[in-house]
Amino acid sequence: MAQYLPSIEKTIKKEARNCFNKEKEVTAKNGDLFIAYFFRNCTSEGVLFKTIKEITSEMKISHQGLVAILKTLETQQIIYRRNGIIGLRK
């Protein structure tokens, strides 16, 4: 991981939790799990090169649940998705 990622990880986690405050409890929990998964598996530039199928399999959550999490994070401009990658906007 790059030097800057640990310094912004807490900020991103806090912003993500705020995004999921109005969601169902299971979505909020899975959102927290996804953010932790993201930081464990992303590159030093804050990019995750995994398909949704790989992520759902490794995290053991539903496709629909993961897509809802990603859409929420993307709408709040915490992440972006393009051509099979997920990256931090910050």
Number of C-alpha atoms within 10 A of each C-alpha: 13 11 9 11 18 11 10 12 14 11 12 17 18 12 14 22 18 13 18 20 11 10 15 10 11 11 17 19 13 19 25 18 13 21 18 13 15 20 18 11 15 19 15 13 13 19 19 20 16 14 13 17 12 11 18 17 12 10 14 11 14 14 14 10 14 21 13 14 23 20 14 18 21 17 12 14 12 18 20 17 15 7 7 10 13 21 19 19 12 11
